[in-house]
Amino acid sequence: MADYLLCDTCVIIDFINARSTVLNDLLAKDTHLFVNSIIEMELLQGARDKRELQVIKKKLLSFRLLDLQQVIFDSATELMRDYRLSHGLALPDAVIGSTAIYYQIPLYTYNQKDFRFLPEINLTQFDKTLG
């Protein structure tokens, strides 16, 4: 099991809404969980009211924030050039994938189809109830 994981937005949404115990289990096993600013912004964008916004902000305290270096944006731009038309790569996914590649951290996502074509990416998947 990885000691470090970049967690995609979809995985964190399940964590926030208690639909999966995987992240709780990983945190209990001292796995370092990471997000970047794009993931954080996607989560904040999804808040429907102030209560949800506070829940999201509180849950984000469980994650470490990875700095988005210019080289990550440069790589994401190149990925968009290469994969936007052929694979439908979305801008947030390009930055998230580039972050995982740059830091050489596995990306935990349910949406593996959105990333599997990216060179050098390490994707991780768990059963939603790791236990």
TALINSUL-V9757 format. One record per pair of residues at least 24 apart in sequence whose ideal C-beta (glycine too) atoms are under 8 Angstrom apart, sorted by the first residue. I is the first residue (numbers start at 1). GAP is how many residues later the second one is. Records with the same first field share a line. If there is no record, write none. Layout:
# TALINSUL-V9757
I: GAP ; GAP
This chain:
# TALINSUL-V9757
1: 25 ; 28 ; 30
2: 29 ; 103 ; 104 ; 122
3: 27 ; 28 ; 29
4: 27 ; 28 ; 30 ; 101 ; 102
5: 26 ; 27 ; 28 ; 29 ; 100 ; 101 ; 102 ; 103 ; 119
6: 28 ; 29 ; 30 ; 60 ; 90 ; 93 ; 94 ; 97 ; 99 ; 100 ; 101 ; 102
7: 26 ; 27 ; 28 ; 32 ; 56 ; 100 ; 101 ; 102
8: 31 ; 88 ; 99 ; 100 ; 101 ; 102 ; 103
9: 30 ; 33 ; 34 ; 83 ; 87
10: 99 ; 100 ; 101
11: 97 ; 98 ; 99
12: 27 ; 31 ; 47 ; 51
13: 30 ; 33
14: 96 ; 114
15: 44 ; 47
16: 27 ; 39 ; 40 ; 43
19: 109
20: 108 ; 109
21: 107 ; 108 ; 109 ; 110
22: 104 ; 105 ; 106 ; 107 ; 108
23: 39
25: 105 ; 106
26: 104
27: 35
32: 32
33: 29 ; 30 ; 31
34: 29 ; 30 ; 31 ; 32 ; 69 ; 71
35: 25 ; 28 ; 29 ; 30 ; 31
36: 29 ; 30 ; 32 ; 59 ; 60 ; 63
37: 28 ; 31
38: 30 ; 54 ; 57 ; 58 ; 61
39: 53 ; 57
40: 25
42: 50
66: 33 ; 37 ; 39
68: 27 ; 31
69: 33
71: 31
72: 26 ; 27 ; 30
73: 25
75: 26 ; 27
79: 39
83: 34 ; 35
87: 30
89: 25
90: 24
97: 24
